[in-house]
Amino acid sequence: MRARLAAAFEQLCARDTGELVEEEFRACHSPERAAKLAAIRLPLPWELRQSDRRALDLAVFELLGVAAPAARERLCDELYRETAAHFRQIRIVEIQKQEQRGRSDGRGFRTDELAADIWDALTEADREPLAEWVARQSADATLVPVPEGRPSLPDVADMFSATTVFFRHAGVTHELVLASRHHAELAHALACESVRGDLRLPETAADAAALLARLHDRLGALTARAEQLARSRTGDEDRITDLAALLRRWMTQGKPARSSKPADSRRDAEA
């Protein structure tokens, strides 16, 4: 038991200790969003999912006289749930106080805070990234690899390159040759929305033209929806512009996932 305690403790000391509140609450600054998060079941904080942390706590329960391994596991699970709930409540109070101080100082929420709160209320259709939306549009599709880089499309009258999209990245130009002009326009439109990787595009030129028309309709609808949502939260025109742009980017590319692991550990820093 002493050896297990020492080994677990030494392993724990070799890294930075993470927070004991869920990552979603650490990133939250809105009381309304905090209330929504409190109503759903969230993964345990990163720190309480680490094997060295659990090994140490299980050894401590054994030291306290809990002989049955299954009972130690149950107690450890309960301990972690209660610990996360305790620090969650502390964080909720901090968020409420931050809002009160912000109001007294005349400071509003940050744009990303407002966007995150709006995002939680969107439908799955509004949240669907363009790459997934495009993949659903064609029963018969061909995988087209769209590379990184700034896209450009020659004029339709170009005799040699009308069906080619050029991507310039790090001083190098890559050519993406498509089956038709409609395919090229479709790939270019998606690339301009920062959609990259293997895309499922229609096989025929007619289907590509039809999908391109639906894509323009969708982008127009998302732009209008993002502005409508932004105006529902603020009357400041500059904030509306920034908020609508961020929402539209999330609606087309997907909302970036936050890392569940704390920033650089001590060993990462040493490396």
FENLINPE-V367589 format. One record per residue. N is the residue number from 1. SS is DSSP state (hx for helix, st for strand, lp for the rest). PSI is psi as a letter, one per 40 degrees, with the letter a starting at -180 (* if undefined). Layout:
n=N ss=SS psi=PSI
n=N ss=SS psi=PSI
This chain:
n=1 ss=lp psi=d
n=2 ss=hx psi=d
n=3 ss=hx psi=d
n=4 ss=hx psi=d
n=5 ss=hx psi=d
n=6 ss=hx psi=d
n=7 ss=hx psi=d
n=8 ss=hx psi=d
n=9 ss=hx psi=d
n=10 ss=hx psi=d
n=11 ss=hx psi=d
n=12 ss=hx psi=d
n=13 ss=hx psi=e
n=14 ss=lp psi=e
n=15 ss=lp psi=i
n=16 ss=lp psi=i
n=17 ss=lp psi=h
n=18 ss=lp psi=i
n=19 ss=lp psi=i
n=20 ss=lp psi=e
n=21 ss=lp psi=i
n=22 ss=lp psi=i
n=23 ss=hx psi=d
n=24 ss=hx psi=d
n=25 ss=hx psi=d
n=26 ss=hx psi=d
n=27 ss=lp psi=e
n=28 ss=lp psi=i
n=29 ss=lp psi=e
n=30 ss=lp psi=h
n=31 ss=hx psi=d
n=32 ss=hx psi=d
n=33 ss=hx psi=d
n=34 ss=hx psi=d
n=35 ss=hx psi=d
n=36 ss=hx psi=d
n=37 ss=hx psi=d
n=38 ss=hx psi=d
n=39 ss=lp psi=e
n=40 ss=lp psi=i
n=41 ss=lp psi=h
n=42 ss=lp psi=i
n=43 ss=lp psi=i
n=44 ss=lp psi=i
n=45 ss=lp psi=i
n=46 ss=hx psi=d
n=47 ss=hx psi=d
n=48 ss=hx psi=e
n=49 ss=hx psi=e
n=50 ss=lp psi=h
n=51 ss=hx psi=d
n=52 ss=hx psi=d
n=53 ss=hx psi=d
n=54 ss=hx psi=d
n=55 ss=hx psi=d
n=56 ss=hx psi=d
n=57 ss=hx psi=d
n=58 ss=hx psi=d
n=59 ss=hx psi=d
n=60 ss=hx psi=d
n=61 ss=hx psi=d
n=62 ss=hx psi=d
n=63 ss=hx psi=d
n=64 ss=lp psi=e
n=65 ss=lp psi=e
n=66 ss=lp psi=h
n=67 ss=lp psi=d
n=68 ss=lp psi=h
n=69 ss=hx psi=d
n=70 ss=hx psi=d
n=71 ss=hx psi=d
n=72 ss=hx psi=d
n=73 ss=hx psi=d
n=74 ss=hx psi=d
n=75 ss=hx psi=d
n=76 ss=hx psi=d
n=77 ss=hx psi=d
n=78 ss=hx psi=d
n=79 ss=hx psi=d
n=80 ss=hx psi=d
n=81 ss=hx psi=d
n=82 ss=hx psi=d
n=83 ss=hx psi=d
n=84 ss=hx psi=d
n=85 ss=hx psi=d
n=86 ss=hx psi=d
n=87 ss=hx psi=d
n=88 ss=hx psi=d
n=89 ss=hx psi=d
n=90 ss=hx psi=d
n=91 ss=hx psi=d
n=92 ss=hx psi=d
n=93 ss=hx psi=d
n=94 ss=hx psi=d
n=95 ss=hx psi=d
n=96 ss=hx psi=d
n=97 ss=hx psi=d
n=98 ss=hx psi=d
n=99 ss=hx psi=d
n=100 ss=hx psi=d
n=101 ss=hx psi=d
n=102 ss=hx psi=d
n=103 ss=hx psi=d
n=104 ss=hx psi=d
n=105 ss=lp psi=e
n=106 ss=lp psi=e
n=107 ss=lp psi=h
n=108 ss=lp psi=a
n=109 ss=lp psi=i
n=110 ss=lp psi=i
n=111 ss=hx psi=d
n=112 ss=hx psi=d
n=113 ss=hx psi=d
n=114 ss=hx psi=d
n=115 ss=hx psi=d
n=116 ss=hx psi=d
n=117 ss=hx psi=d
n=118 ss=hx psi=d
n=119 ss=hx psi=d
n=120 ss=hx psi=d
n=121 ss=lp psi=e
n=122 ss=lp psi=i
n=123 ss=lp psi=i
n=124 ss=hx psi=d
n=125 ss=hx psi=d
n=126 ss=hx psi=d
n=127 ss=hx psi=e
n=128 ss=lp psi=h
n=129 ss=lp psi=i
n=130 ss=hx psi=d
n=131 ss=hx psi=d
n=132 ss=hx psi=d
n=133 ss=hx psi=d
n=134 ss=hx psi=d
n=135 ss=hx psi=d
n=136 ss=hx psi=e
n=137 ss=hx psi=e
n=138 ss=lp psi=h
n=139 ss=lp psi=d
n=140 ss=lp psi=h
n=141 ss=st psi=i
n=142 ss=st psi=h
n=143 ss=st psi=h
n=144 ss=st psi=h
n=145 ss=st psi=h
n=146 ss=st psi=h
n=147 ss=lp psi=i
n=148 ss=lp psi=i
n=149 ss=lp psi=i
n=150 ss=st psi=h
n=151 ss=st psi=i
n=152 ss=st psi=i
n=153 ss=st psi=h
n=154 ss=lp psi=i
n=155 ss=lp psi=i
n=156 ss=lp psi=d
n=157 ss=lp psi=e
n=158 ss=lp psi=h
n=159 ss=lp psi=d
n=160 ss=lp psi=d
n=161 ss=lp psi=e
n=162 ss=lp psi=d
n=163 ss=lp psi=e
n=164 ss=st psi=h
n=165 ss=st psi=h
n=166 ss=st psi=h
n=167 ss=st psi=h
n=168 ss=st psi=h
n=169 ss=st psi=h
n=170 ss=lp psi=f
n=171 ss=lp psi=e
n=172 ss=st psi=h
n=173 ss=st psi=h
n=174 ss=st psi=i
n=175 ss=st psi=h
n=176 ss=st psi=h
n=177 ss=st psi=h
n=178 ss=lp psi=i
n=179 ss=lp psi=d
n=180 ss=lp psi=i
n=181 ss=hx psi=d
n=182 ss=hx psi=d
n=183 ss=hx psi=d
n=184 ss=hx psi=d
n=185 ss=hx psi=d
n=186 ss=hx psi=d
n=187 ss=hx psi=d
n=188 ss=hx psi=d
n=189 ss=hx psi=d
n=190 ss=hx psi=d
n=191 ss=hx psi=d
n=192 ss=hx psi=e
n=193 ss=lp psi=e
n=194 ss=lp psi=f
n=195 ss=lp psi=h
n=196 ss=lp psi=i
n=197 ss=st psi=a
n=198 ss=st psi=h
n=199 ss=st psi=i
n=200 ss=st psi=h
n=201 ss=st psi=i
n=202 ss=st psi=i
n=203 ss=lp psi=d
n=204 ss=lp psi=i
n=205 ss=hx psi=d
n=206 ss=hx psi=d
n=207 ss=hx psi=d
n=208 ss=hx psi=d
n=209 ss=hx psi=d
n=210 ss=hx psi=d
n=211 ss=hx psi=d
n=212 ss=hx psi=d
n=213 ss=hx psi=d
n=214 ss=hx psi=d
n=215 ss=hx psi=d
n=216 ss=hx psi=d
n=217 ss=hx psi=d
n=218 ss=hx psi=d
n=219 ss=hx psi=d
n=220 ss=hx psi=d
n=221 ss=hx psi=d
n=222 ss=hx psi=d
n=223 ss=hx psi=d
n=224 ss=hx psi=d
n=225 ss=hx psi=d
n=226 ss=hx psi=d
n=227 ss=hx psi=d
n=228 ss=hx psi=d
n=229 ss=hx psi=d
n=230 ss=hx psi=d
n=231 ss=hx psi=d
n=232 ss=lp psi=e
n=233 ss=lp psi=e
n=234 ss=lp psi=i
n=235 ss=lp psi=e
n=236 ss=lp psi=h
n=237 ss=hx psi=d
n=238 ss=hx psi=d
n=239 ss=hx psi=d
n=240 ss=hx psi=d
n=241 ss=hx psi=d
n=242 ss=hx psi=d
n=243 ss=hx psi=d
n=244 ss=hx psi=d
n=245 ss=hx psi=d
n=246 ss=hx psi=d
n=247 ss=hx psi=d
n=248 ss=hx psi=d
n=249 ss=hx psi=d
n=250 ss=hx psi=d
n=251 ss=hx psi=d
n=252 ss=hx psi=d
n=253 ss=hx psi=e
n=254 ss=lp psi=i
n=255 ss=lp psi=h
n=256 ss=lp psi=h
n=257 ss=lp psi=h
n=258 ss=lp psi=i
n=259 ss=lp psi=h
n=260 ss=lp psi=e
n=261 ss=lp psi=h
n=262 ss=lp psi=i
n=263 ss=lp psi=i
n=264 ss=lp psi=h
n=265 ss=lp psi=i
n=266 ss=hx psi=d
n=267 ss=hx psi=d
n=268 ss=hx psi=d
n=269 ss=hx psi=d
n=270 ss=hx psi=d
n=271 ss=lp psi=*
